[in-house]
Amino acid sequence: MDPRGFPTSLPEFQKVFPDDNACKEYLESIRWPDGFICPICANHGEPWRFGTRSSTVLRCRACRKNASLTAGTVMQSSHTPLSVWFWAAYLVTTQTPGQSALQFQRQLGLSRYETAFQILHKLRAGMVRPERDTIGGEYPVEVDECLIGGKTRGKGRGVHQMTNVIAAVEVRLRKDDEDRAAKRGNKHEGGKPLKRMLYAGRLRLRVIPNRSTAVVTKFVEDNVTADSIVRTDAFPGYAPLKSLGYIHQSMALNGSPEKADTHLPMVHLVISNLKTWIMGTHHGAIAHYHLQAYLNEYQYRFNRRFYPMTAFNSVLGIAARSIPPTYDQLYSGAWAHAT
């Protein structure tokens, strides 16, 4: 256990959440950290608990109305045990490569693939905070676009169904950069091997319909703090950023790996790792209308990579304030683009 009480290993997780009752108590503490408050009459007090009915149902002693622990969460109206939801949250947030629905189905012994897919997809709905902060500010931000997907067979040469994705990532300097530089002495130019002094901060990803000026600048405005340093290639679509209040630093890369490695090292590394994750965990088999949901999962885990167990706690906390997508929204991918 870490000092904040989060399980840091699989045996600890099993000990903290051995059954549905333990998961129910944890979910109740998330929804009502100061004790049960009736969602109908706002009465604050201990509710009646049913031993013969679903363990997720509580009854207010004042108005005698029932309240469900899962109402208004991504688990709403689900017949899947809470312990399965908790295992899903644990696996998807603590394992670096994440989980495919097929892997999850096998590990949890679920009889239907669709059940595993819906659980994981609904948890992804809880991975986006509508009120999340913009990135940048004191940190420079690198922005670039890429194509996700593969070639389409039988469509003719050069024809594909790849999806445009745009990424923005903070570039941060390690706190111990002076110590690292002193240790290496003058073995590197200026005494500081710059690439080793930098690391990627917060990440933002979005599926975009095209690379038009309006689309790429809207993404930057939505996700990057005004007055931040924004580094891009020389694509003309980014030209308005300076007039929008950003410190825009562009460079014509002309296909040069050396220039790309100097000007946009972090965003290119992030995009490369993203493609590796999609091919490795999901074998590239992600429909374009579901891609934003997977991008949400990737950036969620990336932004919390130093605190994996906090990520588990956070996804359940966020999920407790998220309205689950409807069946049509889930399978059309509309919910992911709306967030």
C-alpha positions, 0 to 999 in steps of 0.5 A: 500500500502506498501512503495514500491507501492505494493498492500497488500490486495485484495481491494488494488489490485482491485484498482491498477488493475481495468481493462485491461488498468491498467494491460497493463500500468503496463506490459509496465512499466516492459518491458520498465522501461525507456520508449518504445524501439522498438525491431526492430530498437531500437528507443527510443520514444513514440509509436503510440497507437491503439484505435481500435486494441488490446491494447497490440499492439504498433507501432514504429514511426521510422520504423513503425513496430508493437510491442506486449506487450506480445511478448516474455512473457508467455502471448504471443499469448494468447487470455485471457485478461491481467486482468485474467493473473494478477489475476492468478499471484496474487492468485498463489503468495499471497495465502499460499496454492497456487491455483489449476487449478480447484479453479482458474477456478471457482474463475475467471469464466473461461469456460474451465479447460484447460485455467486455467491449461495453465495459471497457468502452464505458470506462473510457467515457469516464476518462475525460474531464469536461473541466480539464485544464489547458496545457502549456503555460510555462511549458512549450507545447509541440503540435503535429498531425499524423495518420492512423490506420493502414492501407486498404486492399482492393481500393487502388494504389494510394487509396486508404482509409486512414484517420487524421489525428492531431497531438499536442504535448508539453515539453518539460525540463527535468528537475535534476537537469543541473545534477545530470549535466554536472555528472556528464561534465563536458562530454556533450556540447554545452555540458548538457545533453538536451534530449536527456534533460527533457521529458513529455508532460501532459498530452492532448489527442483529437481525431480531426476531419481534415488538416484545414487551418480552422480545424488545427487552430481550433484544436490549439485554442481548445487545448493550449493556454494562450501566450504559450510557446507553440512549436510546429512544422511549417504547415501553413495551417498554423500561421494564424497562431501568432495572431491568436496570442501564441508564441509560434515557433515553426520550422520547415522540416523538409523530411529531415530526421535531424530537424524533426529530432531537434524541433519536435522530438516529444510529439513525434515520440508520442505519436510513434508510441501511440501507433505502436500501442494501437498495433500491439494491443489492438492489432490496428483493428480500431474502427475510425468512429471508435478511434477517439475513445481509444485516444482518450484512453491512451492520453488518460494513461499517459498523463497519469503514467507516474501514478498508475494507482491514482489513475485507477482511483481517478477513473472510478471517481470520474466515472461516478460523475459521468452519464453512460453513453446509450447503446447507439452512442456507444457503438457509433462512437458519437459520445467520444467525439462529443467529449 
